[in-house]
């Protein structure tokens, strides 16, 4: 029985040593897996921060493009409207110049006719006076 107990104790010791090695190996593996997981988490964190930064930069660029595009469209609309008003002003100024020229020519023509009429009136007055003076002397 002592030999059986001895065999039993040797077997238990061997089992314990085997279990200890397995535990030690599992601990080493767990430690390595934990280190790998921590490294992986660190890489994920770095990658996501870089991606988030790039996404923000892309979004800022898109917003800037949208703002610039909107500003260009507003400037184009404003320019078109101002040009339309300037064309209307130019047309009105042209109409005013034409109307002023027609008025001036009309006034000059009227003035010439009036001067002619006044001249003929003065001539007629002189003629009537001469005729009256002659008739007065004859009578």
C-alpha positions as CSV (number, residue, x, y, z in Angstrom):
1,X,0.0,0.0,0.0
2,X,2.9,2.3,0.7
3,X,4.0,1.7,-2.9
4,X,0.6,2.5,-4.1
5,X,0.4,5.6,-2.0
6,X,3.8,6.5,-3.4
7,X,2.7,5.9,-6.9
8,X,-0.4,7.9,-6.2
9,X,1.5,10.7,-4.8
10,X,3.9,10.7,-7.7
11,X,1.0,10.7,-10.1
12,X,-0.6,13.6,-8.2
13,X,2.6,15.5,-8.2
14,X,3.0,14.9,-11.9
15,X,-0.7,16.0,-12.4
16,X,-0.1,19.1,-10.3
17,X,3.1,20.0,-12.2
18,X,1.3,19.4,-15.5
19,X,-1.7,21.6,-14.3
20,X,0.8,24.2,-13.1
21,X,2.6,24.3,-16.5
22,X,-0.8,24.6,-18.2
23,X,-1.8,27.4,-15.9
24,X,1.5,29.1,-16.4
25,X,1.2,28.6,-20.2
26,X,-2.4,30.0,-20.0
27,X,-1.2,32.9,-18.0
28,X,1.5,33.7,-20.5
29,X,-1.0,33.3,-23.4
30,X,-3.5,35.5,-21.6
31,X,-0.9,38.1,-20.9
32,X,0.2,38.0,-24.6
33,X,-3.4,38.2,-25.7
34,X,-4.0,41.1,-23.4
35,X,-0.9,43.0,-24.7
36,X,-2.0,42.3,-28.3
37,X,-5.6,43.5,-27.5
38,X,-4.2,46.6,-25.9
39,X,-2.0,47.3,-28.9
40,X,-5.0,46.6,-31.2
41,X,-7.1,49.0,-29.1
42,X,-4.4,51.6,-29.3
43,X,-4.2,51.2,-33.1
44,X,-8.0,51.4,-33.4
45,X,-8.0,54.6,-31.3
46,X,-5.2,56.2,-33.5
47,X,-6.9,55.2,-36.7
48,X,-10.3,56.4,-35.6
49,X,-8.9,59.8,-34.5
50,X,-7.1,60.1,-37.8
51,X,-10.3,59.2,-39.7
52,X,-12.4,61.6,-37.6
53,X,-9.9,64.4,-38.3
54,X,-10.0,63.7,-42.0
55,X,-13.8,63.5,-42.0
56,X,-13.9,66.9,-40.2
57,X,-11.5,68.4,-42.8
58,X,-13.5,67.0,-45.6
59,X,-16.7,68.4,-44.1
60,X,-15.1,71.8,-43.6
61,X,-14.0,71.7,-47.2
62,X,-17.5,70.8,-48.4
63,X,-19.0,73.6,-46.2
64,X,-16.4,76.1,-47.6
65,X,-17.2,75.0,-51.2
66,X,-21.0,75.4,-50.5
67,X,-20.4,78.8,-49.0
68,X,-18.3,79.9,-51.9
69,X,-20.7,78.5,-54.4
70,X,-23.6,80.3,-52.7
71,X,-21.6,83.5,-52.6
72,X,-20.8,83.2,-56.3
73,X,-24.5,82.6,-57.2
74,X,-25.5,85.6,-55.0
75,X,-22.9,87.8,-56.7
76,X,-24.0,86.6,-60.2
77,X,-27.7,87.4,-59.4
78,X,-26.8,90.8,-57.9
79,X,-24.6,91.6,-60.9
80,X,-27.3,90.6,-63.4
81,X,-29.9,92.7,-61.5
82,X,-27.6,95.7,-61.3
83,X,-26.8,95.4,-65.0
84,X,-30.5,95.3,-65.8
85,X,-31.1,98.5,-63.8
86,X,-28.1,100.1,-65.4
87,X,-29.4,99.2,-68.9
88,X,-32.8,100.7,-67.9
89,X,-31.0,103.9,-66.7
90,X,-29.0,104.0,-69.9
91,X,-32.2,103.6,-72.0
92,X,-33.9,106.3,-70.0
93,X,-31.0,108.7,-70.4
94,X,-31.0,108.0,-74.1
95,X,-34.8,108.8,-74.3
96,X,-34.2,111.9,-72.3
97,X,-31.4,113.1,-74.6
98,X,-33.6,112.4,-77.6
99,X,-36.6,114.2,-76.0
100,X,-34.3,117.1,-75.1
101,X,-33.0,117.3,-78.6
102,X,-36.5,117.2,-80.1
103,X,-37.6,119.9,-77.6
104,X,-34.6,122.1,-78.4
105,X,-35.2,121.7,-82.1
106,X,-38.9,122.5,-81.6
107,X,-38.1,125.5,-79.5
108,X,-35.6,126.8,-82.1
109,X,-38.1,126.3,-84.9
110,X,-40.8,128.0,-82.9
111,X,-38.5,130.9,-82.0
112,X,-37.5,131.3,-85.7
113,X,-41.1,131.3,-86.7
114,X,-41.9,133.8,-84.1
115,X,-39.0,136.0,-85.2
116,X,-40.2,135.7,-88.7
117,X,-43.8,136.6,-87.7
118,X,-42.6,139.5,-85.6
119,X,-40.5,140.8,-88.5
120,X,-43.5,140.5,-90.9
121,X,-45.7,142.2,-88.3
122,X,-43.2,145.0,-87.9
123,X,-43.0,145.3,-91.7
124,X,-46.8,145.3,-91.9
125,X,-47.1,147.9,-89.2
126,X,-44.6,150.1,-91.0
127,X,-46.5,149.6,-94.3
128,X,-49.8,150.5,-92.6
129,X,-48.2,153.6,-91.0
130,X,-46.8,154.7,-94.3
131,X,-50.1,154.1,-96.1
132,X,-51.9,156.1,-93.3
133,X,-49.3,158.8,-93.5
134,X,-49.6,159.1,-97.2
135,X,-53.4,159.0,-97.1
136,X,-53.3,161.6,-94.4
137,X,-51.2,163.9,-96.5
138,X,-53.3,163.3,-99.5
139,X,-56.4,164.2,-97.7
